[in-house]
């Protein structure tokens, strides 16, 4: 059975909560754009003399994360909106944990590549 369209579920929540949910979604979109831009910058700006593979090792995961994040954030936006319309508690998410660990791992990887290149 297909899910009922969001605008037909429950009652309209206070518009302030709907706008807050939308602003949060747009923040995730900005974050994903920044991740993609960082990945492209890493690939384009790291030295080409022997560092091309390393730049792809750091840059491609950033681009991949920036590509997946909008889909996950859209799903999160819909879950929150549906919960608000049905006067239910907002669902928990692992999105924050996922993003924090990925960015930390990529920062460490970037530091390793940077310091290995200087040695």
ChimeraX attribute file (.defattr): number of C-alpha atoms within 10 A of each C-alpha:
attribute: neighborCount
match mode: 1-to-1
recipient: residues
	/A:1	3
	/A:2	4
	/A:3	6
	/A:4	8
	/A:5	8
	/A:6	12
	/A:7	11
	/A:8	10
	/A:9	15
	/A:10	13
	/A:11	12
	/A:12	15
	/A:13	15
	/A:14	10
	/A:15	9
	/A:16	9
	/A:17	13
	/A:18	17
	/A:19	11
	/A:20	11
	/A:21	18
	/A:22	17
	/A:23	13
	/A:24	15
	/A:25	20
	/A:26	16
	/A:27	13
	/A:28	20
	/A:29	19
	/A:30	14
	/A:31	16
	/A:32	22
	/A:33	18
	/A:34	15
	/A:35	22
	/A:36	21
	/A:37	16
	/A:38	18
	/A:39	24
	/A:40	18
	/A:41	13
	/A:42	21
	/A:43	21
	/A:44	14
	/A:45	11
	/A:46	17
	/A:47	13
	/A:48	12
	/A:49	6
	/A:50	10
	/A:51	15
	/A:52	15
	/A:53	12
	/A:54	21
	/A:55	23
	/A:56	18
	/A:57	18
	/A:58	23
	/A:59	24
	/A:60	17
	/A:61	17
	/A:62	24
	/A:63	21
	/A:64	14
	/A:65	19
	/A:66	24
	/A:67	16
	/A:68	11
	/A:69	21
	/A:70	19
	/A:71	13
	/A:72	14
	/A:73	19
	/A:74	16
	/A:75	13
	/A:76	20
	/A:77	20
	/A:78	15
	/A:79	17
	/A:80	21
	/A:81	22
	/A:82	23
	/A:83	17
	/A:84	21
	/A:85	19
	/A:86	14
	/A:87	13
	/A:88	10
	/A:89	9
	/A:90	13
	/A:91	10
	/A:92	9
	/A:93	11
	/A:94	8
	/A:95	12
	/A:96	9
	/A:97	10
	/A:98	13
	/A:99	15
	/A:100	12
	/A:101	11
	/A:102	15
	/A:103	16
	/A:104	12
	/A:105	13
	/A:106	17
	/A:107	14
	/A:108	13
	/A:109	15
	/A:110	18
	/A:111	13
	/A:112	13
	/A:113	16
	/A:114	15
	/A:115	10
	/A:116	10
	/A:117	12
	/A:118	7
	/A:119	5
